[in-house]
């Protein structure tokens, strides 16, 4: 009986892992500030989804300043991703207000769009893994 229960738990665990999706990557690009200023920067992010909520983090770095936070909504599939989250640090563009953000693009090599509801946005190019 114990062996049967262990077998059932193992099968359930393998099935659960198979339904998880994730995306991650690094990219270089340009940040546009609300005042029109443009800055070169780097984006890195990672997100994981199993059944319901997405869990992840992101960061945009420009020289010594950075914005970053967590990802907690959206979708990930094998072709593209559309993620939502919040800033927990905000130093780019002279903005100190924390914003809601979105990160979206296609999997593989291509463009990644980042937008914050405080007005800054970024367009990056990189190779994003999805699976």
C-alpha positions as CSV (number, residue, x, y, z in Angstrom):
1,X,0.0,0.0,0.0
2,X,2.8,2.4,0.9
3,X,4.5,1.7,-2.4
4,X,1.3,2.4,-4.3
5,X,0.8,5.8,-2.5
6,X,4.5,6.7,-3.2
7,X,4.0,5.8,-6.9
8,X,0.8,8.0,-7.2
9,X,2.6,10.9,-5.5
10,X,5.6,10.5,-7.9
11,X,3.3,10.5,-11.0
12,X,1.4,13.6,-9.8
13,X,4.7,15.4,-9.2
14,X,6.0,14.7,-12.6
15,X,2.7,15.7,-14.2
16,X,2.7,19.0,-12.2
17,X,6.3,19.9,-13.3
18,X,5.4,19.3,-17.0
19,X,2.7,22.1,-16.8
20,X,5.1,24.8,-15.6
21,X,6.3,27.5,-17.9
22,X,9.1,30.0,-17.6
23,X,10.8,32.8,-19.4
24,X,14.1,34.6,-18.7
25,X,16.7,36.7,-20.5
26,X,19.0,39.7,-20.7
27,X,18.9,42.4,-23.2
28,X,20.4,45.8,-24.2
29,X,18.4,48.8,-25.3
30,X,17.2,52.3,-24.8
31,X,15.1,53.8,-22.0
32,X,12.9,56.8,-22.8
33,X,12.1,59.2,-19.9
34,X,8.9,61.2,-19.7
35,X,11.0,64.4,-20.2
36,X,12.3,63.1,-23.5
37,X,15.7,62.1,-22.3
38,X,17.1,58.8,-23.7
39,X,19.5,56.5,-21.9
40,X,21.2,53.2,-22.8
41,X,20.6,50.4,-20.4
42,X,20.3,46.7,-19.7
43,X,17.2,44.6,-18.8
44,X,17.2,41.3,-17.0
45,X,14.2,39.3,-16.0
46,X,13.0,35.9,-15.0
47,X,9.4,34.6,-14.5
48,X,7.9,31.2,-13.7
49,X,4.3,30.1,-13.8
50,X,2.8,26.9,-12.5
51,X,-1.0,26.7,-12.6
52,X,-2.0,30.2,-11.4
53,X,0.2,33.1,-10.3
54,X,3.4,34.1,-12.0
55,X,6.4,34.6,-9.8
56,X,9.4,36.6,-11.0
57,X,11.7,39.6,-10.8
58,X,13.1,42.1,-13.2
59,X,15.7,44.9,-13.3
60,X,16.7,47.7,-15.6
61,X,20.2,49.2,-15.1
62,X,21.5,52.5,-16.5
63,X,25.0,53.4,-15.4
64,X,24.7,53.4,-11.6
65,X,20.9,53.9,-11.4
66,X,18.4,51.0,-11.6
67,X,14.8,50.2,-11.4
68,X,13.6,46.8,-10.4
69,X,10.8,44.8,-8.8
70,X,8.7,41.8,-9.0
71,X,6.4,40.1,-11.6
72,X,3.1,38.7,-10.5
73,X,0.7,38.5,-13.5
74,X,0.5,37.8,-17.2
75,X,1.0,34.9,-19.5
76,X,3.9,32.8,-20.8
77,X,3.9,30.3,-23.6
78,X,6.4,28.9,-26.1
79,X,6.0,31.8,-28.5
80,X,5.6,34.9,-26.4
81,X,5.2,36.4,-23.0
82,X,3.2,39.3,-21.5
83,X,4.1,40.0,-17.9
84,X,2.9,42.5,-15.3
85,X,4.4,43.6,-12.0
86,X,5.5,46.4,-9.7
87,X,8.6,48.5,-9.2
88,X,10.1,48.2,-5.7
89,X,13.0,50.5,-6.6
90,X,12.8,53.5,-8.9
91,X,15.9,55.6,-9.7
92,X,15.9,55.9,-13.5
93,X,14.7,59.1,-15.1
94,X,14.7,61.0,-11.8
95,X,11.4,59.4,-10.9
96,X,11.0,58.2,-7.3
97,X,7.4,57.1,-7.6
98,X,6.9,53.3,-7.8
99,X,4.9,52.1,-10.9
100,X,3.0,49.2,-12.3
101,X,5.1,47.8,-15.2
102,X,4.6,45.5,-18.2
103,X,7.2,43.4,-20.0
104,X,6.3,41.8,-23.3
105,X,7.8,40.3,-26.4
106,X,8.4,37.2,-28.5
107,X,10.5,34.2,-27.3
108,X,13.8,33.9,-29.0
109,X,15.9,36.7,-30.5
110,X,14.0,39.9,-30.8
111,X,12.6,43.1,-29.2
112,X,11.4,43.3,-25.6
113,X,9.1,46.2,-24.5
114,X,9.0,47.5,-21.0
115,X,6.5,50.2,-19.9
116,X,5.8,51.8,-16.6
117,X,2.7,53.8,-15.7
118,X,4.9,56.7,-14.5
119,X,5.8,57.3,-18.1
120,X,9.3,55.7,-18.7
121,X,9.6,53.0,-21.2
122,X,12.3,50.8,-22.7
123,X,12.9,49.0,-25.9
124,X,15.5,46.2,-25.7
125,X,16.9,43.6,-28.0
126,X,18.1,40.2,-26.7
127,X,17.5,36.5,-26.8
128,X,14.7,35.4,-24.4
129,X,14.3,31.8,-23.4
130,X,10.7,30.4,-23.0
131,X,9.7,26.9,-22.1
